[in-house]
Amino acid sequence: MAIGTQLKLLFTAGSLIAASFATPLQRLTDDDDDDNDTPLPVIIWHGLGDNYAADGLHQVGELVDAANPGTLVYYVRMDNNPSKDSQATFLGNVTEQIAKVCADLAADPILSTAPAIDAIGFSQGGQFLRGYVERCNNPPVRNLITFGSQHNGISAFRACAVTDWFCRGAMALLKGNAWSSLAQSRLVPAQYYRNPEEYDKYLDYSNFLADINNERSFKNPKYKANIAKLDNLVLYMFEDDTTVVPKETAWFEEVNGTEITPLRARKLYSEDWIGLRELDRKGGLKFRTAPGDHMQLSEKLLNDTFAEFFGPYKKAGKKAERPVEFMGGGDL
């Protein structure tokens, strides 16, 4: 959900190190050798109701830079106007939004010359970044970290604050209309709605999630290839998440009533629809928990995570491959 407005960073007094964004990123190319100690760029995609300029989000960016000084941090946005960027988390076509991010990153003069990038997705930003990896991945992502993301969809829509009229209006439109053409082309949360009791409708009408999870009869081989090429996919689930229903979606688990099916027991994994099994077999699929409710993240957890997975290109142990050519979106 919203990092800038709802994420509770549990900082210890005086411990946040100010980042120096004036440090230029050295120009990286595929010809650079393993002695280059320049940290890879990090892109961050925020969650529902948030915007790219939010203070809380930039505090996270400062932690990224503090862990590996000189890191260029790029904040994904749909509009340079923060208010419009926030509105786009509720209203918009996710397929078009990911296409915009693909174009923006590929056109960036620094990101486009890096041999790879790392990525952080908060809440819905996590599955959207996974969509970026599957559909274009140029520049290629080395490590993708998602916090409380809805990888297997949601079966209920979020509650809104009493004074959040924009949220309340968007959620009101979703009630009983999640599979309408309007909802699936314009209401962002509807595009990752996945209720097992309405699975046939989901397969028929889902604009986004059914495609990137390769759940339809056509399995896009490019999606599987690009996920398998990640060094790491780190999936954080919040232990006491009351915002995302079900919380286990953060780990690709299937929840139907009281029955929970772990990812490794699902066809999504055993038939390797999107490359998770191949990634797992090389040790790159990591399931982790974070204490507390949705988007309650401690400075220590973030620092430890960024130190472990971000930094110079050589840190990954192997160089990321260039992306597989995008082969369209299937049955959208």
C-alpha positions in Angstrom: 0.0 0.0 0.0 1.1 3.6 0.4 4.7 3.9 1.4 4.7 7.7 1.8 1.5 7.9 3.8 1.1 4.5 5.4 4.5 2.8 5.7 5.8 3.0 9.2 9.6 3.0 9.1 10.7 2.1 12.6 13.9 4.2 12.7 16.1 4.4 15.7 16.9 8.0 16.8 19.6 9.6 14.7 20.5 6.5 12.8 19.3 7.4 9.3 22.4 8.4 7.2 21.7 11.1 4.7 22.3 10.1 1.2 24.4 12.1 -1.3 22.5 11.9 -4.5 25.1 14.2 -6.1 27.4 11.3 -6.5 27.4 10.4 -10.2 26.8 6.8 -11.3 29.7 5.6 -13.4 28.7 4.7 -16.9 28.4 0.9 -16.9 28.4 -1.4 -19.9 28.4 -5.1 -20.6 32.2 -4.9 -21.2 33.0 -3.8 -17.6 35.1 -6.2 -15.6 34.5 -7.6 -12.2 36.7 -5.0 -10.6 34.1 -2.2 -11.1 32.8 -1.4 -7.6 30.0 1.0 -8.8 26.7 -0.2 -7.3 24.0 -1.0 -9.7 21.0 1.4 -10.0 17.9 0.6 -7.9 14.4 1.3 -9.1 11.5 1.6 -6.6 7.8 1.2 -7.5 5.4 2.4 -4.8 2.1 1.1 -3.8 -1.6 2.0 -3.9 -2.4 5.6 -2.9 1.2 6.6 -2.8 3.3 8.8 -5.1 6.9 8.8 -6.3 7.8 12.0 -4.5 6.5 10.9 -1.0 8.9 11.5 1.9 8.7 8.0 3.2 9.6 6.5 -0.2 12.7 8.8 -0.4 13.7 7.8 3.1 13.9 4.2 1.7 16.0 5.6 -1.2 18.4 7.1 1.3 18.8 3.8 3.1 19.5 2.2 -0.3 22.3 4.7 -0.9 23.6 4.4 2.7 24.0 0.7 2.3 26.0 1.1 -1.0 27.1 4.7 -1.4 26.8 6.1 -4.9 23.7 4.1 -5.8 21.4 5.8 -8.3 17.8 5.5 -7.1 15.0 5.8 -9.6 11.4 6.2 -8.5 8.8 4.8 -10.9 6.1 7.3 -11.7 3.1 7.5 -14.1 3.2 11.3 -14.0 5.6 13.9 -12.8 2.7 15.5 -10.8 2.7 13.6 -7.5 -1.1 14.0 -7.2 -1.7 12.5 -10.6 0.9 9.8 -9.9 -1.1 8.8 -6.8 -4.4 8.8 -8.7 -2.8 6.5 -11.3 -2.4 3.8 -8.5 -6.3 3.6 -8.5 -7.2 4.5 -12.0 -5.4 3.2 -15.1 -4.7 0.3 -17.3 -1.9 -1.8 -15.7 -0.8 -3.2 -19.0 -0.3 0.3 -20.4 1.4 1.4 -17.2 4.0 -1.3 -17.4 4.5 -0.5 -21.1 5.2 3.1 -20.0 7.8 2.0 -17.4 9.4 -0.3 -20.0 9.8 2.7 -22.3 10.9 5.1 -19.6 13.7 2.8 -18.3 14.9 1.8 -21.7 15.2 5.5 -22.7 16.9 6.6 -19.6 20.5 7.6 -20.5 22.0 6.0 -17.4 19.7 3.1 -16.6 19.8 1.9 -20.2 23.6 1.6 -20.2 23.8 -0.3 -16.9 24.5 -4.1 -17.3 21.6 -4.7 -14.9 19.5 -3.0 -12.2 18.1 -4.0 -8.9 14.4 -3.4 -7.9 12.1 -2.9 -4.9 8.4 -3.3 -5.2 6.1 -2.1 -2.3 2.7 -3.8 -2.2 1.1 -3.7 -5.7 4.4 -2.2 -7.1 5.9 -5.6 -6.5 3.7 -7.6 -9.0 3.9 -4.6 -11.4 7.7 -4.9 -11.3 7.5 -8.6 -11.9 5.3 -7.7 -14.9 8.2 -5.5 -16.1 10.7 -8.3 -15.8 8.4 -10.7 -17.7 7.3 -8.4 -20.5 10.4 -6.4 -21.3 13.2 -6.5 -18.8 15.4 -3.9 -20.5 17.5 -3.0 -18.7 17.5 -6.4 -17.0 16.7 -6.8 -13.3 19.3 -8.7 -11.3 17.5 -8.9 -7.9 13.8 -8.1 -7.3 12.6 -7.6 -3.7 8.9 -7.4 -3.1 7.2 -6.4 0.2 3.6 -7.5 0.9 2.9 -7.8 -2.9 -0.2 -9.5 -4.3 1.5 -12.1 -6.6 -1.4 -14.5 -6.5 -4.0 -11.7 -6.4 -6.4 -10.5 -3.8 -9.8 -12.0 -2.9 -11.1 -8.8 -1.2 -10.6 -5.1 -1.7 -9.0 -2.8 0.8 -10.8 -0.7 3.3 -10.4 3.1 2.9 -10.0 5.8 5.4 -13.2 7.7 6.1 -11.7 10.9 4.6 -10.1 9.2 1.6 -12.8 10.0 -0.9 -10.8 9.1 -3.9 -10.1 5.6 -2.6 -13.7 5.2 -1.4 -15.0 6.1 -4.8 -12.7 3.7 -6.6 -13.6 0.8 -4.2 -17.3 1.5 -4.6 -17.0 1.1 -8.3 -15.4 -2.3 -7.8 -18.2 -3.9 -5.8 -20.0 -6.4 -8.0 -18.2 -5.0 -11.1 -14.7 -6.4 -10.9 -15.0 -8.4 -14.2 -16.6 -5.6 -16.2 -14.6 -4.1 -19.1 -14.5 -0.8 -17.3 -13.0 -2.3 -14.1 -10.5 -4.4 -16.0 -9.3 -1.5 -18.1 -9.5 1.4 -15.7 -9.5 0.3 -12.0 -6.1 -0.9 -10.9 -7.0 -3.2 -8.0 -9.5 -5.0 -10.1 -6.7 -6.1 -12.4 -5.1 -8.2 -9.7 -8.3 -9.4 -8.2 -8.4 -13.2 -8.1 -11.1 -15.0 -6.1 -10.9 -18.8 -6.4 -14.7 -19.0 -6.3 -14.8 -17.0 -9.5 -11.8 -18.6 -11.2 -13.4 -19.1 -14.6 -14.4 -15.4 -14.7 -10.9 -14.5 -13.7 -9.4 -16.4 -16.6 -11.8 -14.9 -19.0 -11.6 -11.3 -18.0 -8.5 -10.5 -16.0 -6.5 -7.8 -17.8 -3.2 -8.3 -16.0 -2.7 -11.0 -13.3 -3.9 -14.0 -15.3 -1.5 -13.1 -18.0 1.7 -12.5 -16.0 1.0 -15.6 -14.0 0.7 -17.6 -17.2 -2.6 -19.2 -16.0 -4.3 -19.4 -19.3 -3.9 -22.2 -21.8 -1.2 -20.3 -23.8 2.0 -20.2 -21.7 4.2 -17.3 -22.8 7.7 -18.8 -22.8 9.3 -15.3 -22.5 7.8 -14.8 -19.1 9.3 -18.0 -17.8 12.7 -17.3 -19.3 12.9 -13.8 -17.9 12.0 -14.7 -14.3 14.4 -17.7 -14.4 17.2 -15.3 -15.3 16.9 -13.3 -12.1 19.6 -13.8 -9.6 17.1 -13.5 -6.8 13.4 -13.0 -6.2 12.9 -12.1 -2.6 9.3 -12.3 -1.4 8.5 -10.6 2.0 5.2 -11.4 3.6 4.0 -9.4 6.6 3.2 -11.7 9.5 0.2 -9.7 10.8 -1.0 -8.2 7.5 -4.6 -7.1 7.8 -4.7 -5.0 4.6 -3.9 -7.6 2.0 -6.4 -10.5 1.7 -5.0 -13.1 1.8 -1.6 -12.2 3.1 -0.2 -15.4 1.8 -0.5 -14.0 -1.8 2.9 -12.4 -1.1 4.4 -16.0 -1.4 2.3 -17.1 -4.4 0.2 -19.3 -2.1 -3.3 -20.3 -3.0 -5.9 -19.7 -0.3 -9.4 -21.1 -0.7 -11.4 -20.7 2.4 -9.3 -22.2 5.2 -7.2 -24.3 2.8 -3.8 -23.0 2.0 -1.7 -24.5 -0.8 2.0 -23.6 -0.7 3.6 -22.5 -4.0 5.7 -25.6 -4.3 2.5 -27.7 -4.2 0.9 -25.8 -7.0 0.9 -26.4 -10.8 2.2 -22.9 -11.2 5.4 -24.2 -9.7 5.5 -27.9 -10.7 4.8 -27.1 -14.3 7.0 -24.0 -14.0 4.6 -21.6 -15.7 6.7 -18.5 -15.0 10.1 -19.8 -14.1 9.8 -20.0 -10.3 10.9 -23.6 -10.1 14.0 -23.0 -12.2 14.8 -20.0 -10.1 14.3 -22.0 -6.9 16.5 -24.8 -8.1 19.5 -22.4 -8.4 18.8 -20.9 -5.0 17.3 -17.7 -6.2 13.7 -17.9 -4.8 13.6 -16.6 -1.2 10.6 -16.6 1.1 10.9 -14.1 4.0 8.7 -12.6 6.7 8.5 -9.2 8.1 6.9 -8.6 11.6 3.9 -6.4 11.9 1.1 -5.2 9.7 1.2 -4.2 6.1 4.1 -1.9 5.2 5.5 -1.7 8.8 9.1 -2.0 8.0 12.1 -1.5 10.4 15.2 0.3 9.4 17.2 -2.8 10.4 15.3 -5.1 8.1 15.7 -2.7 5.2 19.4 -2.1 5.8 20.1 -5.9 6.1 18.1 -6.6 2.9 19.7 -3.8 0.9 23.2 -4.8 2.0 22.6 -8.4 1.1 21.1 -8.0 -2.3 22.3 -4.6 -3.7 25.6 -3.2 -4.6 28.2 -3.7 -7.4 27.5 -5.9 -10.4 30.2 -8.4 -9.4 28.4 -9.0 -6.1 25.8 -11.2 -7.7 28.5 -13.8 -8.6 27.4 -13.9 -12.2 26.4 -11.3 -14.7 22.7 -11.0 -15.7 21.8 -12.0 -19.2 20.3 -9.5 -21.6 16.5 -9.8 -21.8 14.5 -12.2 -23.9 12.6 -10.4 -26.7 9.1 -9.6 -25.5 6.5 -11.7 -27.2 3.3 -9.9 -26.5 0.8 -10.2 -23.8 -1.1 -13.4 -24.7 -4.8 -13.4 -24.1 -5.3 -9.9 -22.9 
